[in-house]
Amino acid sequence: MAIDPITAIGAVSTVLNIIDKVANQVQRFVNKEPEPAVEKPHGVQAIKETPTSIVVKREGRVVETITADDLSKLDPNSRALIKALEDSMQSHYDVWVVVYPQRDQSADPIVNAKVNRQLQDTAKKMCADLNTLFNYLDFLGKYLEDHYQAFRFVCQQIQS
């Protein structure tokens, strides 16, 4: 299936937005931290400003722009894989939002262990998808690892 660059930019945006939504939760899960009273805002956020562009901002300043023209440099199979990564990431996110609120909620330690295992497995899959997407963006000269460094560090902790 041929994926046009505009669809691919939408897919990249979805993946980055999912990371923006779950990064703090994954970090709390890995570090066994409690939920905060108020969620702190991310220092880095990816914002789809137009149908053809994503702007990555750090503390309100633009640090990277990714456009549909950038993604047009990829072959059709690579753009199709980016779309598949979006679908995979969305599927994992859907599981995460259902399971995460169950974290440490049971009086039964076996239930809590099963929930934690499912969260760990889901986080690993999201990290793998993100790493694959970053590899494509690296190829295009769009280096987001520095901007999503905290989440990548958490991903390394999950993998070990």
Phi and psi in degrees as GROMACS dihedral restraints (atoms count N, CA, C in turn):
[ dihedral_restraints ]
;  ai    aj    ak    al  type     phi  dphi    fc
    3     4     5     6     1   -78.4    20    10
    4     5     6     7     1   128.0    20    10
    6     7     8     9     1  -110.8    20    10
    7     8     9    10     1   123.2    20    10
    9    10    11    12     1   -77.4    20    10
   10    11    12    13     1   161.0    20    10
   12    13    14    15     1   -60.0    20    10
   13    14    15    16     1   -31.0    20    10
   15    16    17    18     1   -69.5    20    10
   16    17    18    19     1   -39.8    20    10
   18    19    20    21     1   -65.1    20    10
   19    20    21    22     1   -39.7    20    10
   21    22    23    24     1   -64.8    20    10
   22    23    24    25     1   -38.8    20    10
   24    25    26    27     1   -66.6    20    10
   25    26    27    28     1   -35.8    20    10
   27    28    29    30     1   -62.9    20    10
   28    29    30    31     1   -39.0    20    10
   30    31    32    33     1   -66.0    20    10
   31    32    33    34     1   -43.5    20    10
   33    34    35    36     1   -60.9    20    10
   34    35    36    37     1   -43.8    20    10
   36    37    38    39     1   -60.0    20    10
   37    38    39    40     1   -43.9    20    10
   39    40    41    42     1   -60.8    20    10
   40    41    42    43     1   -46.2    20    10
   42    43    44    45     1   -60.8    20    10
   43    44    45    46     1   -46.8    20    10
   45    46    47    48     1   -65.7    20    10
   46    47    48    49     1   -36.5    20    10
   48    49    50    51     1   -68.1    20    10
   49    50    51    52     1   -36.2    20    10
   51    52    53    54     1   -62.9    20    10
   52    53    54    55     1   -43.3    20    10
   54    55    56    57     1   -61.0    20    10
   55    56    57    58     1   -42.4    20    10
   57    58    59    60     1   -58.8    20    10
   58    59    60    61     1   -35.7    20    10
   60    61    62    63     1   -74.3    20    10
   61    62    63    64     1   -37.4    20    10
   63    64    65    66     1  -104.1    20    10
   64    65    66    67     1   -10.6    20    10
   66    67    68    69     1   -54.2    20    10
   67    68    69    70     1   -47.9    20    10
   69    70    71    72     1   -66.0    20    10
   70    71    72    73     1   -39.0    20    10
   72    73    74    75     1   -65.2    20    10
   73    74    75    76     1   -43.3    20    10
   75    76    77    78     1   -62.9    20    10
   76    77    78    79     1   -41.9    20    10
   78    79    80    81     1   -62.3    20    10
   79    80    81    82     1   -43.7    20    10
   81    82    83    84     1   -63.7    20    10
   82    83    84    85     1   -40.0    20    10
   84    85    86    87     1   -61.4    20    10
   85    86    87    88     1   -49.6    20    10
   87    88    89    90     1   -63.3    20    10
   88    89    90    91     1   -41.0    20    10
   90    91    92    93     1   -87.9    20    10
   91    92    93    94     1     1.6    20    10
   93    94    95    96     1    55.7    20    10
   94    95    96    97     1    45.7    20    10
   96    97    98    99     1   -99.6    20    10
   97    98    99   100     1   151.7    20    10
   99   100   101   102     1   -75.0    20    10
  100   101   102   103     1   166.5    20    10
  102   103   104   105     1   -71.8    20    10
  103   104   105   106     1   137.1    20    10
  105   106   107   108     1   -78.3    20    10
  106   107   108   109     1   158.9    20    10
  108   109   110   111     1   -64.5    20    10
  109   110   111   112     1   -37.3    20    10
  111   112   113   114     1  -132.8    20    10
  112   113   114   115     1   131.8    20    10
  114   115   116   117     1   -72.2    20    10
  115   116   117   118     1   127.6    20    10
  117   118   119   120     1   -78.0    20    10
  118   119   120   121     1   143.1    20    10
  120   121   122   123     1   -72.0    20    10
  121   122   123   124     1   152.7    20    10
  123   124   125   126     1   -74.3    20    10
  124   125   126   127     1   144.7    20    10
  126   127   128   129     1   -73.4    20    10
  127   128   129   130     1   -27.7    20    10
  129   130   131   132     1  -122.4    20    10
  130   131   132   133     1   134.1    20    10
  132   133   134   135     1  -141.5    20    10
  133   134   135   136     1   142.9    20    10
  135   136   137   138     1  -100.4    20    10
  136   137   138   139     1   126.9    20    10
  138   139   140   141     1  -125.8    20    10
  139   140   141   142     1   124.6    20    10
  141   142   143   144     1   -82.4    20    10
  142   143   144   145     1   100.3    20    10
  144   145   146   147     1   -82.4    20    10
  145   146   147   148     1   -31.1    20    10
  147   148   149   150     1  -137.4    20    10
  148   149   150   151     1   169.7    20    10
  150   151   152   153     1   -61.5    20    10
  151   152   153   154     1   -15.7    20    10
  153   154   155   156     1  -117.2    20    10
  154   155   156   157     1     9.0    20    10
  156   157   158   159     1  -150.2    20    10
  157   158   159   160     1   146.3    20    10
  159   160   161   162     1  -118.9    20    10
  160   161   162   163     1   133.2    20    10
  162   163   164   165     1  -113.0    20    10
  163   164   165   166     1   128.1    20    10
  165   166   167   168     1  -100.1    20    10
  166   167   168   169     1   123.6    20    10
  168   169   170   171     1  -118.6    20    10
  169   170   171   172     1   139.7    20    10
  171   172   173   174     1  -114.0    20    10
  172   173   174   175     1   116.7    20    10
  174   175   176   177     1    49.3    20    10
  175   176   177   178     1    43.1    20    10
  177   178   179   180     1    87.0    20    10
  178   179   180   181     1    -9.0    20    10
  180   181   182   183     1  -102.6    20    10
  181   182   183   184     1   137.7    20    10
  183   184   185   186     1   -69.9    20    10
  184   185   186   187     1   125.3    20    10
  186   187   188   189     1  -115.5    20    10
  187   188   189   190     1   -15.8    20    10
  189   190   191   192     1  -162.0    20    10
  190   191   192   193     1   146.5    20    10
  192   193   194   195     1  -128.9    20    10
  193   194   195   196     1   133.8    20    10
  195   196   197   198     1  -120.5    20    10
  196   197   198   199     1   129.3    20    10
  198   199   200   201     1  -120.7    20    10
  199   200   201   202     1   164.3    20    10
  201   202   203   204     1   -60.6    20    10
  202   203   204   205     1   -34.9    20    10
  204   205   206   207     1   -60.2    20    10
  205   206   207   208     1   -38.5    20    10
  207   208   209   210     1   -59.7    20    10
  208   209   210   211     1   -45.3    20    10
  210   211   212   213     1   -73.3    20    10
  211   212   213   214     1   -19.5    20    10
  213   214   215   216     1   -67.5    20    10
  214   215   216   217     1   -16.4    20    10
  216   217   218   219     1   -74.9    20    10
  217   218   219   220     1   -17.1    20    10
  219   220   221   222     1   -81.4    20    10
  220   221   222   223     1   150.8    20    10
  222   223   224   225     1   -71.0    20    10
  223   224   225   226     1   160.2    20    10
  225   226   227   228     1   -56.6    20    10
  226   227   228   229     1   -36.3    20    10
  228   229   230   231     1   -65.9    20    10
  229   230   231   232     1   -36.1    20    10
  231   232   233   234     1   -67.2    20    10
  232   233   234   235     1   -40.9    20    10
  234   235   236   237     1   -65.7    20    10
  235   236   237   238     1   -36.4    20    10
  237   238   239   240     1   -64.8    20    10
  238   239   240   241     1   -38.3    20    10
  240   241   242   243     1   -66.3    20    10
  241   242   243   244     1   -38.2    20    10
  243   244   245   246     1   -60.7    20    10
  244   245   246   247     1   -41.9    20    10
  246   247   248   249     1   -63.9    20    10
  247   248   249   250     1   -40.5    20    10
  249   250   251   252     1   -64.2    20    10
  250   251   252   253     1   -37.1    20    10
  252   253   254   255     1   -63.6    20    10
  253   254   255   256     1   -39.0    20    10
  255   256   257   258     1   -60.7    20    10
  256   257   258   259     1   -47.6    20    10
  258   259   260   261     1   -60.1    20    10
  259   260   261   262     1   -43.3    20    10
  261   262   263   264     1   -64.0    20    10
  262   263   264   265     1   -46.9    20    10
  264   265   266   267     1   -61.9    20    10
  265   266   267   268     1   -40.8    20    10
  267   268   269   270     1   -63.5    20    10
  268   269   270   271     1   -41.0    20    10
  270   271   272   273     1   -62.6    20    10
  271   272   273   274     1   -45.1    20    10
  273   274   275   276     1   -65.5    20    10
  274   275   276   277     1   -38.6    20    10
  276   277   278   279     1   -63.7    20    10
  277   278   279   280     1   -41.2    20    10
  279   280   281   282     1   -59.4    20    10
  280   281   282   283     1   -39.1    20    10
  282   283   284   285     1   -67.3    20    10
  283   284   285   286     1   -46.3    20    10
  285   286   287   288     1   -55.6    20    10
  286   287   288   289     1   -47.2    20    10
  288   289   290   291     1   -68.1    20    10
  289   290   291   292     1   -22.8    20    10
  291   292   293   294     1   -82.5    20    10
  292   293   294   295     1   -41.7    20    10
  294   295   296   297     1   -83.6    20    10
  295   296   297   298     1   -37.9    20    10
  297   298   299   300     1   -54.7    20    10
  298   299   300   301     1   -43.0    20    10
  300   301   302   303     1   -63.7    20    10
  301   302   303   304     1   -15.2    20    10
  303   304   305   306     1   -85.4    20    10
  304   305   306   307     1    -4.8    20    10
  306   307   308   309     1   -57.2    20    10
  307   308   309   310     1   123.1    20    10
  309   310   311   312     1    54.8    20    10
  310   311   312   313     1    31.0    20    10
  312   313   314   315     1   -97.0    20    10
  313   314   315   316     1   -16.3    20    10
  315   316   317   318     1   -91.0    20    10
  316   317   318   319     1   148.9    20    10
  318   319   320   321     1   -76.1    20    10
  319   320   321   322     1   -16.1    20    10
  321   322   323   324     1   -90.7    20    10
  322   323   324   325     1   115.2    20    10
  324   325   326   327     1   -64.1    20    10
  325   326   327   328     1   -25.6    20    10
  327   328   329   330     1   -69.2    20    10
  328   329   330   331     1   -41.3    20    10
  330   331   332   333     1   -62.4    20    10
  331   332   333   334     1   -45.0    20    10
  333   334   335   336     1   -61.5    20    10
  334   335   336   337     1   -39.4    20    10
  336   337   338   339     1   -64.5    20    10
  337   338   339   340     1   -39.6    20    10
  339   340   341   342     1   -65.9    20    10
  340   341   342   343     1   -41.6    20    10
  342   343   344   345     1   -62.4    20    10
  343   344   345   346     1   -45.4    20    10
  345   346   347   348     1   -62.2    20    10
  346   347   348   349     1   -39.7    20    10
  348   349   350   351     1   -63.8    20    10
  349   350   351   352     1   -42.6    20    10
  351   352   353   354     1   -65.7    20    10
  352   353   354   355     1   -39.5    20    10
  354   355   356   357     1   -64.8    20    10
  355   356   357   358     1   -42.4    20    10
  357   358   359   360     1   -63.5    20    10
  358   359   360   361     1   -44.6    20    10
  360   361   362   363     1   -62.7    20    10
  361   362   363   364     1   -42.0    20    10
  363   364   365   366     1   -65.6    20    10
  364   365   366   367     1   -43.3    20    10
  366   367   368   369     1   -62.3    20    10
  367   368   369   370     1   -41.5    20    10
  369   370   371   372     1   -59.3    20    10
  370   371   372   373     1   -42.4    20    10
  372   373   374   375     1   -66.3    20    10
  373   374   375   376     1   -41.4    20    10
  375   376   377   378     1   -63.3    20    10
  376   377   378   379     1   -40.9    20    10
  378   379   380   381     1   -63.0    20    10
  379   380   381   382     1   -41.6    20    10
  381   382   383   384     1   -62.8    20    10
  382   383   384   385     1   -43.3    20    10
  384   385   386   387     1   -61.8    20    10
  385   386   387   388     1   -44.0    20    10
  387   388   389   390     1   -63.2    20    10
  388   389   390   391     1   -42.7    20    10
  390   391   392   393     1   -62.1    20    10
  391   392   393   394     1   -39.4    20    10
  393   394   395   396     1   -64.2    20    10
  394   395   396   397     1   -43.9    20    10
  396   397   398   399     1   -61.8    20    10
  397   398   399   400     1   -43.7    20    10
  399   400   401   402     1   -60.9    20    10
  400   401   402   403     1   -34.7    20    10
  402   403   404   405     1   -61.8    20    10
  403   404   405   406     1   -41.6    20    10
  405   406   407   408     1   -65.2    20    10
  406   407   408   409     1   -44.3    20    10
  408   409   410   411     1   -65.8    20    10
  409   410   411   412     1   -36.9    20    10
  411   412   413   414     1   -57.9    20    10
  412   413   414   415     1   -44.3    20    10
  414   415   416   417     1   -56.7    20    10
  415   416   417   418     1   -32.9    20    10
  417   418   419   420     1   -87.2    20    10
  418   419   420   421     1     0.1    20    10
  420   421   422   423     1    81.9    20    10
  421   422   423   424     1    19.5    20    10
  423   424   425   426     1  -109.9    20    10
  424   425   426   427     1    95.4    20    10
  426   427   428   429     1   -96.5    20    10
  427   428   429   430     1   102.3    20    10
  429   430   431   432     1   -99.5    20    10
  430   431   432   433     1    -4.9    20    10
  432   433   434   435     1   -56.4    20    10
  433   434   435   436     1   -43.4    20    10
  435   436   437   438     1   -62.2    20    10
  436   437   438   439     1   -35.6    20    10
  438   439   440   441     1   -77.3    20    10
  439   440   441   442     1   -28.1    20    10
  441   442   443   444     1  -111.4    20    10
  442   443   444   445     1    31.4    20    10
  444   445   446   447     1   -60.6    20    10
  445   446   447   448     1   -41.6    20    10
  447   448   449   450     1   -62.2    20    10
  448   449   450   451     1   -42.8    20    10
  450   451   452   453     1   -68.7    20    10
  451   452   453   454     1   -38.5    20    10
  453   454   455   456     1   -63.4    20    10
  454   455   456   457     1   -37.0    20    10
  456   457   458   459     1   -63.2    20    10
  457   458   459   460     1   -43.5    20    10
  459   460   461   462     1   -61.5    20    10
  460   461   462   463     1   -40.5    20    10
  462   463   464   465     1   -60.6    20    10
  463   464   465   466     1   -39.7    20    10
  465   466   467   468     1   -64.5    20    10
  466   467   468   469     1   -36.9    20    10
  468   469   470   471     1   -66.3    20    10
  469   470   471   472     1   -38.3    20    10
  471   472   473   474     1   -66.7    20    10
  472   473   474   475     1   -38.0    20    10
  474   475   476   477     1   -69.6    20    10
  475   476   477   478     1   -23.7    20    10
